[in-house]
């Protein structure tokens, strides 16, 4: 008997999804565990796994199309089964996407996140290549000899990311964007459809800016000791930390001492968090995502560095899971690597504050009554005045300054 597959709700904030790619076509035989399609949500692009067996009889949402959660995505059933009446009945009884027809069995498949691990060998002793069904399909579609690829999945399994990276490596290295030619005196423009992520970011930031009363605290820290500390730390073999890693660690320790800055606002209460989950803003093609470093205060500097790097790579490849972008209690946005000296950010709700980090600047400073060459860094913290008063935010920044200007205190 034919069964309807609906557009699933893959994150708590997802209202609609876009079919990025269909990996199966009408008429294909579907087994339980097969990847049907890739669905772009407001947070990530997820592999969509089938929990049904049979033949793919109907596709209701084509590649590139967007539909609300619970819309008719596909139908799986017996080969040559007539589904016209089922489709008609679904449309007649689903004027609202959340209403499901009583006669049908609704199945909500669960997304399969891609697991990252270190690359290892991919062939078994008998020469068989280990690869996921999706990776095999993509390699076949792109004409890639899968035996030439080194897998980065569990036990050397080749996964989708490996196919994509291999494909990227095979193209010309000259990938810098080239300005489009436009004739003199001619008006010209291109339109780019808003992705699910871009629309979600717009909704979230608009809501934050107009619902949370923002105010800003600006400080400038002496970075001479931080620079020396980082040089000494990185002299340890196989160790490399960044200034951003140091800032994350310092914030995590300071937040444990100032739970009101590590708080969240609700209509009837304020939640003071005693755990520290720091969101680290990462720029991606479609905008900005914020993977969350959980229990950051309990992690060492190298652990923080490794986690942030891993999140950044997977964020740009749209491989973060929704769970990895939820639950932050404080957010850090760093544009220092782009030479930005200072800027302000919009609070990432439901957090009460976000820290904007600028670049380190070498300039004349006054020390012990003398003008000398020094290194400073400007930071700006946007606060929600409902939870963080001016004095509260200032005391937090003083604690943060102590850790940044004397970094060895982060290790004791």
N, C-alpha and C positions, 0 to 999 in steps of 0.2 A: 504493500500500500504506500502511495506517495506521501512524503512528509515535507512540510514547509520549513525552510531555514530562514530565519529573520536576521536583519541587521542587528548584531548584538551590542549591548552596552559594555564597552571594554574598559571604561574608566568611570569614576563617580561623577565626572563633569561632562561626559560625552553626551551630546544631544543628536549628533548626526555623524555619519562616517562616509568616507570616499573609498571606492574600490580602486586601489592603485594598480593591481595586476590580478588577472585570473590565471591560475596555474592549471586549471582543468577547463574543458570545453563541453558543450552539450553533446551527449552521446558517450562520454567517457565513463568507464567503470570506476566507481568510488569505493575504496576500502576504508574501514575505520582507521583513523590516524593520518590519512592523506591530507596534504595541505591543499585546500581549495583555492584560496586567494590571499592577497595581502590587503589589509584594510588600514587606511590612514585615519587615525583618530585625532583628537585635539592635542594629544601628547606624544604619540609615536606611531610608527607603521608596524603593524603586528601580522604575523603569519596566522591564518585562519584555518584551524584544523577541523576535519569532519569527524563527527561521532556517529555517523550513519554509514550504511553500506547500500549499494545499489548502483543505479545509473543516474548521472546528472541529466535531468529531463528539461530543466528550464533555468535560465539566468535572468533575474529580474532587474539587476542593477549592472550596467555595463562599466567597463574600465573608464575611469575618469569621472564617472557620475557620482553625485552626492545624494544621500537619502537619510531620512530621519531614522533614529533607532526604532526597531521593530517593523521596518518596512520589509517587503518581500524581497529577499536576497536571492534565493534559489529554491529549487525543488529536486529532491532525490527520491527515486522510487524504482519500480520494476521496469525493465526495458520495454519500450513501445507503449507504456501506460499513458492513457489520455489524461492530461492534467488541465485542460481548458476550463472545465467546470470548477475545479479547485481554485484556479487563478481568479475566475470571475467571482466566486463566492468570497474569496479573501478580500478582493477590492470592494465588494459590496458591503462587507461587514467591518471594514477597517478605515472608516473616515478619519479616525484618530489613530495614530501609530501604536498607542499603547493598548488598544482593544484588539484581542485575538479571537478569531472565529472559534466557536465552541466545538465544531466538528473536527478540527485539525489538531495534530500533534505538533507542538512548537518545540524546536530544539535550538538551544543557544550554545553553540560551540565555544570552547575556551581558547584564547590565543596562546600560542606557543612561543614564549620569549626565547631569544637566541642566547645560548650560553657562551661566555668568553673564557678562553684559557690559553695557555702558551702553546705555540705551534710545535707539533711533533710529527714523526713519520706517519704516513697514511695508508700504507699497504700492509696486508697480512702476509703471513709466511707463504701462502699459496698465490700471492700476487693480486688478490682481490682488493679493490679500492673501497674504502669505507667512506660513505657519503650519505647525507640526508636526501630524501626524495626530492625536496625542493632544489637542492644544489645540483642533483643530477639533471633535473628538468631544465634549470637555467643554463647549465653547461651545454646541454643538447641544443637548446634554442639558439645559443650564441656561437655554436660550432667550436666549443673549447674542448680539448682533450683533457678530461678530468684527471687522468693519471699524471699529468704534469703539474698538478696543483698540490701544495702542502696545506694540510688541514689545520685549523686552529680550534676545532671543537674538541669535545671530550674524547680522549684516547686517539687523537689525531683525526677525528671525523671531519670530513669536509662539509662545511655549512655554507649558507647563502653568502655570507660576508666574504668568504674566500673567493667565490666566483666573481663577485663584484670587484674585489680588489685586484684580482688577476686581470680582469677586463680593463680596469683603469690603468694598470701597469703596461698594458699592451698598446695603449694609444700614445700619441705624441706627447712629449713632455711640455710642449709649448701650449699650455692651457690658459694662459693669461687672457682675460676678456679683451676683446677688440671693439673699439667704438664703432657703432653702426654708421655707415656712410649715408649722409643726407645732403641732397643738393642744396646749394646756397639759396636762401630765401624761401625754403619749403618747410612748412610745419609738418611735424611727424611725431608719432607716439606709438608705444606698444602697450597692450593691456595684458596683465598677468592675473589669472584667476586666483583669488585668495584661498590659500590652503586651510584645512581644518585647524592646523596649529596657529596660523596667523589670525584667524577669526577668534580662536579661544584666547589668544594673548590680548587682542583688542578688547574683548569683553572684560577680561580680568583686570587689566590696567585701568580701563575707564571706570569700572566699579570701585577700584581702590582709590583712585585719585579724587573721586567725587563723594566717597562715603567716609574715608578716613581723613581727619583734619591733620594734614602734614605740617611739620615744621622741621627746620634743619639746624644741625649743630656742626660747625666747621672747625677742624683742628689741623695742626701741622706738627709732625713728629720729627725728632732728630734720628736719622737712620745710620749714623756712623757705626754704632755698636752692632746694629743689625747686619750691616755689610760685612764687618769683620767676623761676626758669629757665623754667617752663612759660608764664608770662605773657609773657615776652620772646619765646619761640619762637613762640607763637601770634599775636604781633603781625605776623609775616611774612604777607603776603597769601596767601590760599588754603591756609593751613596751620593745622591744629588737631590737637594731640596730647593724650592724657589721661595722668593719673598712672599708670594701668595700663600704657600703652605704655612709659612710662619704666621701670617696674618690670621689664617683660619684657626690655627692652634691657639693663638693669643686670644682671639674672640671667644673661642669655646671655653677657655679657662675663665675669662672675665664674665661670661654669661652665667656661669655657675655661681658667681658671687653677686650677680645682679639679676635675679629671676624676673623682676618686673620688666626688664628690657627683653627678656626671653619669654614674653607672654603673648596671649591672644585675647581679643575682645569679643564678647558675646553680648546680646541685648540684656541679659539678666545677670551676667557674671563676668569676671575676668579670670583667665586661667594662667597661673604662674607655673611654667614648666620647670621641673627639676632635672629633666634630661635635656641634652643639647644636640639637636639635629640641624646642621647648618646647610642651607641651600647655597650652591655655588652657581651663579649665573654663567651660562655658556652660550655664545652667539652661534647660531646655525643659519642655514640658508633661508629658512622660513621665519626667522625672528630670534626668539630667545627661549631657552629651556633652562630649568633649574633643578638639576639632579641634587639629591640630598645625601650629605655625609652624616650618617647616623652615629650618635654617641661620639661626636668629634673630640670631646674633651678626654676621652679614654684612649685615643689613638696617638701613636708616636708621629713625629714629623715625617719620617719616611713612609709610614702607612698612609698618612694624609696625602702625601705627594703622589703615591701610586694610585690611590683611589680617584683623586681628582683627574689625573691623566687618563685613566680608564674611562671615566664618565665623559670627559671631553671628546675622546675619540668616538665613543659609541653614540654620543649625542649628535655629532655631525653626520654619522651614518644612519641616524634615526633608529637606533637599536636599543635605546633605553626603554625599560618597561614602565608602565604607569606607576607601579609601586615604588620605583626608584626616584620618582619625582613628587612624592607625597610626604607629608608629615614634617616639613621644615618648621623650625621655631625661630629662625633668624636667617637673614640672607646677606651674602657678600657679592658685590659687583665690582670687578676690577678692570679698568681700562688703561692701567698704567703701561702695559706692554705696547699700547698704541700711541704713547707719548702724551696722553691726556693728563694735564696737571690736576684738574679738579672738575667735578661734575656732581649732580644730584640725581637720585633715582626715585622711582615710584615704589612704595612699599608693596612687597609680595604678600598679599593677605593670605591667611589670617595672621601673619607675623605682625609684630608691633613696630619693627624697625628694619632698616636695610642700610648697610654700610657701603659707601662708594669710595673706591680706592684709586688714587691717582699715581702718576709716575714718580720715581725718585729723581730729584733735581739737585744738581751740584751748584752751589751759589755761596756768596759771602754771608756768613752768620756771625753773631757776636757770642763769644765764649770767654768767660772770665774777664770781661771788659775789653777783649781784643777782637778785632775783625779777622776772621780766618775763613778758609774754604771749608764748607761743610756740605752735608747731604741731608735733604729733608724730603718729606712726603706729606701731601695734603690728603685728608680724609673728610668726608661729609656723611653724617648719619641723618637719614630721614626718619622721623619718629611720628607715631600715632599719638596725638596729644590726649586721647581718651585713656591710654594706658601708661604712657611714658611722659612724665612731667620734665621740664627743663633741667631741674636739679638731678633727677634720676638718670637722665641721659648723660649729663655732664660727669657724674660720678663713675658711670660705666666707662666713658672715654678716658678718664684719669687712670682707671685700673688697666685699661687696654694699653695706654701709653707706657705704663710701668713694664709691661711684658715686652712691648716692641722695642723700647729704648734700652732695656736690659734683658735680652733674650734668654740668657742662661737661667733666669728664674722660671722659665717654662719647663725646665728639665728637673726641677727639684720639687 
